[in-house]
Amino acid sequence: MQTERTNSSQTLEEIFAELRQEGREEGKKEGRKDALKQFVRKLIRENYADEQIAKLTELDPVQIAKLRKTLKD
């Protein structure tokens, strides 16, 4: 996650701005993962088959099976 800093004249403000941007990007990525998991859970509750969910979401069937198991526990 840490960006290489080759410019020694970079100010603290610039460094912090870069770190904030990296944090936002990481947050967006995590948000998309969470939204996809929620969508898969909805499909599971609606009795979609793992093969159908894999086709719709492009997730690995193993990941879908794990999510399905968490709903049963």
Backbone as a chain_set.jsonl record, in Angstrom:
{"seq": "MQTERTNSSQTLEEIFAELRQEGREEGKKEGRKDALKQFVRKLIRENYADEQIAKLTELDPVQIAKLRKTLKD", "coords": {"N": [[0.822, -1.183, 0.0], [2.037, 1.172, 0.529], [3.392, 3.908, -1.172], [6.17, 4.344, -3.289], [8.505, 6.843, -2.65], [10.231, 9.003, -4.413], [10.79, 11.59, -4.769], [12.398, 13.83, -3.002], [11.753, 16.377, -2.316], [9.151, 16.536, -1.722], [6.318, 17.717, -0.011], [4.957, 17.484, 3.344], [2.222, 17.793, 3.264], [1.642, 17.002, 0.627], [2.439, 14.352, 0.753], [0.617, 13.355, 2.677], [-1.737, 13.808, 1.251], [-1.438, 11.967, -0.84], [-1.496, 9.584, 0.642], [-4.086, 9.709, 1.699], [-5.529, 9.48, -0.666], [-4.784, 6.9, -1.472], [-5.948, 5.485, 0.63], [-8.662, 6.027, 0.181], [-9.029, 4.736, -2.273], [-8.535, 2.098, -1.522], [-10.626, 1.755, 0.27], [-12.84, 1.993, -1.448], [-12.477, -0.288, -2.984], [-12.824, -2.298, -1.043], [-15.464, -1.746, -0.378], [-16.785, -2.415, -2.759], [-16.332, -5.165, -2.772], [-17.769, -5.934, -0.494], [-20.368, -5.193, -1.272], [-20.757, -6.936, -3.415], [-20.705, -9.396, -2.069], [-23.027, -9.124, -0.523], [-24.938, -9.059, -2.549], [-24.626, -11.633, -3.626], [-25.439, -13.129, -1.42], [-28.144, -12.417, -1.377], [-28.974, -13.581, -3.786], [-28.567, -16.253, -3.15], [-30.447, -16.581, -1.101], [-32.695, -16.338, -2.643], [-32.766, -18.711, -3.857], [-31.098, -19.268, -6.066], [-29.021, -21.273, -8.128], [-25.633, -22.347, -7.539], [-24.123, -22.345, -9.891], [-25.528, -20.561, -11.512], [-25.227, -18.202, -10.033], [-22.469, -17.918, -10.149], [-22.148, -17.414, -12.855], [-23.495, -14.962, -13.119], [-22.058, -13.272, -11.395], [-19.391, -13.712, -11.789], [-17.846, -14.927, -9.896], [-15.84, -17.397, -8.231], [-17.046, -20.69, -7.961], [-16.365, -21.992, -5.577], [-16.028, -19.914, -3.737], [-18.645, -19.033, -3.646], [-19.921, -21.243, -2.547], [-18.793, -21.176, 0.006], [-19.903, -18.785, 0.979], [-22.573, -19.539, 0.932], [-22.544, -21.511, 2.884], [-22.02, -19.959, 5.173], [-24.441, -18.722, 5.527], [-26.07, -20.765, 6.333], [-25.109, -21.484, 8.784]], "CA": [[0.0, 0.0, 0.0], [2.915, 2.336, 0.594], [3.902, 4.354, -2.458], [7.575, 4.743, -3.253], [8.666, 8.287, -2.718], [11.552, 9.305, -4.944], [10.937, 13.029, -4.789], [12.708, 14.231, -1.63], [11.227, 17.716, -2.062], [7.722, 16.402, -1.505], [5.921, 18.257, 1.285], [4.119, 16.61, 4.162], [0.863, 17.923, 2.745], [1.561, 16.159, -0.571], [2.531, 12.961, 1.2], [-0.662, 13.023, 3.286], [-2.736, 13.763, 0.185], [-1.255, 10.665, -1.504], [-1.951, 8.53, 1.55], [-5.549, 9.777, 1.741], [-6.023, 8.941, -1.937], [-4.604, 5.447, -1.398], [-6.962, 4.993, 1.559], [-9.962, 6.087, -0.493], [-9.062, 3.678, -3.286], [-8.652, 0.828, -0.805], [-11.985, 1.732, 0.803], [-13.753, 1.713, -2.555], [-12.295, -1.699, -3.345], [-13.474, -3.09, 0.001], [-16.898, -1.516, -0.508], [-17.28, -3.217, -3.884], [-16.331, -6.568, -2.341], [-18.887, -6.118, 0.428], [-21.614, -5.114, -2.044], [-20.875, -8.173, -4.179], [-21.086, -10.452, -1.126], [-24.436, -8.933, -0.175], [-25.711, -9.458, -3.722], [-24.578, -13.102, -3.694], [-26.302, -13.641, -0.348], [-29.534, -12.259, -1.824], [-29.233, -14.602, -4.799], [-28.659, -17.537, -2.447], [-31.748, -16.608, -0.424], [-33.726, -16.486, -3.681], [-32.602, -20.088, -4.346], [-30.327, -19.421, -7.298], [-27.992, -22.318, -8.075], [-24.271, -21.812, -7.52], [-23.683, -22.13, -11.27], [-26.158, -19.327, -11.976], [-24.593, -17.095, -9.32], [-21.116, -17.778, -10.708], [-22.278, -16.788, -14.167], [-23.918, -13.571, -12.937], [-21.111, -12.477, -10.612], [-18.023, -14.086, -12.167], [-17.135, -15.448, -8.726], [-15.49, -18.8, -8.217], [-18.065, -21.474, -7.25], [-15.896, -22.311, -4.219], [-16.361, -18.747, -2.919], [-20.099, -19.029, -3.489], [-20.24, -22.314, -1.598], [-18.419, -20.678, 1.338], [-20.936, -17.826, 1.394], [-23.799, -20.312, 1.177], [-22.345, -22.183, 4.179], [-22.135, -18.976, 6.258], [-25.861, -18.432, 5.712], [-26.694, -21.909, 6.998], [-24.595, -21.581, 10.177]], "C": [[0.866, 1.247, 0.0], [3.478, 2.643, -0.788], [5.363, 4.721, -2.304], [7.671, 6.238, -3.438], [10.096, 8.586, -3.169], [11.83, 10.79, -4.954], [11.156, 13.508, -3.362], [12.183, 15.626, -1.307], [9.716, 17.702, -1.833], [7.371, 16.911, -0.103], [5.091, 17.248, 2.047], [2.678, 16.649, 3.669], [0.675, 17.035, 1.517], [1.589, 14.678, -0.207], [1.201, 12.511, 1.8], [-1.772, 12.935, 2.249], [-2.66, 12.433, -0.561], [-1.786, 9.528, -0.641], [-3.472, 8.52, 1.662], [-6.141, 9.171, 0.476], [-5.91, 7.418, -1.952], [-5.658, 4.83, -0.486], [-8.338, 4.98, 0.933], [-10.091, 4.96, -1.509], [-9.24, 2.315, -2.628], [-10.068, 0.678, -0.243], [-13.012, 1.417, -0.273], [-13.693, 0.244, -2.938], [-13.001, -2.598, -2.332], [-14.987, -2.947, -0.077], [-17.505, -2.329, -1.634], [-17.343, -4.692, -3.511], [-17.519, -6.846, -1.432], [-20.219, -6.105, -0.313], [-21.829, -6.395, -2.842], [-21.292, -9.328, -3.273], [-22.555, -10.342, -0.749], [-25.34, -9.378, -1.325], [-25.767, -10.982, -3.832], [-25.472, -13.698, -2.615], [-27.782, -13.524, -0.733], [-29.893, -13.319, -2.86], [-29.387, -15.979, -4.16], [-30.02, -17.658, -1.771], [-32.907, -16.784, -1.412], [-33.612, -17.836, -4.398], [-31.967, -20.198, -5.727], [-29.288, -20.513, -7.089], [-26.615, -21.663, -8.118], [-23.763, -21.498, -8.934], [-24.259, -20.833, -11.841], [-25.492, -18.106, -11.333], [-23.197, -16.848, -9.875], [-21.17, -17.071, -12.059], [-22.62, -15.302, -14.049], [-22.838, -12.695, -12.302], [-19.653, -12.676, -11.006], [-17.178, -14.491, -10.96], [-16.849, -16.928, -8.915], [-16.582, -19.559, -7.446], [-17.658, -21.853, -5.826], [-16.225, -21.155, -3.274], [-17.864, -18.697, -2.642], [-20.52, -20.08, -2.468], [-19.9, -21.884, -0.168], [-19.46, -19.689, 1.849], [-22.236, -18.536, 1.725], [-23.714, -20.979, 2.549], [-22.509, -21.202, 5.333], [-23.598, -18.627, 6.522], [-26.577, -19.552, 6.455], [-26.286, -22.01, 8.461], [-25.327, -20.69, 11.124]], "O": [[0.438, 2.288, -0.498], [3.974, 1.756, -1.483], [5.756, 5.334, -1.311], [6.994, 6.82, -4.285], [11.046, 8.439, -2.399], [12.974, 11.211, -5.127], [10.203, 13.588, -2.586], [12.169, 16.021, -0.141], [9.086, 18.757, -1.762], [8.045, 16.576, 0.872], [4.586, 16.281, 1.478], [1.996, 15.624, 3.665], [-0.359, 16.38, 1.388], [0.864, 13.865, -0.781], [0.706, 11.429, 1.483], [-2.652, 12.08, 2.354], [-3.689, 11.838, -0.881], [-2.448, 8.618, -1.14], [-4.085, 7.454, 1.715], [-7.129, 8.439, 0.532], [-6.829, 6.728, -2.393], [-6.201, 3.769, -0.793], [-9.102, 4.034, 1.124], [-11.131, 4.308, -1.598], [-10.001, 1.477, -3.114], [-10.639, -0.413, -0.28], [-13.951, 0.657, -0.035], [-14.719, -0.39, -3.185], [-13.692, -3.544, -2.709], [-15.715, -3.917, 0.135], [-18.602, -2.871, -1.496], [-18.284, -5.393, -3.883], [-18.196, -7.864, -1.576], [-21.102, -6.911, -0.02], [-22.953, -6.888, -2.938], [-22.13, -10.146, -3.652], [-23.252, -11.353, -0.664], [-26.38, -9.997, -1.101], [-26.825, -11.552, -4.097], [-26.185, -14.669, -2.869], [-28.574, -14.423, -0.45], [-30.983, -13.89, -2.819], [-30.23, -16.774, -4.574], [-30.671, -18.699, -1.851], [-33.961, -17.312, -1.06], [-34.273, -18.073, -5.409], [-32.27, -21.128, -6.476], [-28.74, -20.656, -5.997], [-26.45, -20.57, -8.66], [-23.061, -20.509, -9.143], [-23.576, -20.1, -12.557], [-25.228, -17.107, -12.002], [-22.789, -15.7, -10.051], [-20.325, -16.228, -12.361], [-22.092, -14.48, -14.797], [-22.716, -11.515, -12.633], [-18.784, -11.902, -10.606], [-15.95, -14.41, -10.995], [-17.537, -17.618, -9.667], [-16.999, -19.107, -6.38], [-18.519, -22.017, -4.962], [-16.652, -21.381, -2.142], [-18.292, -18.361, -1.538], [-21.378, -19.826, -1.623], [-20.64, -22.197, 0.764], [-19.854, -19.743, 3.014], [-22.922, -18.179, 2.683], [-24.696, -21.009, 3.29], [-23.074, -21.559, 6.367], [-23.948, -18.269, 7.646], [-27.578, -19.312, 7.131], [-27.024, -22.554, 9.283], [-25.012, -20.662, 12.314]]}, "num_chains": 1, "name": "protein.A"}
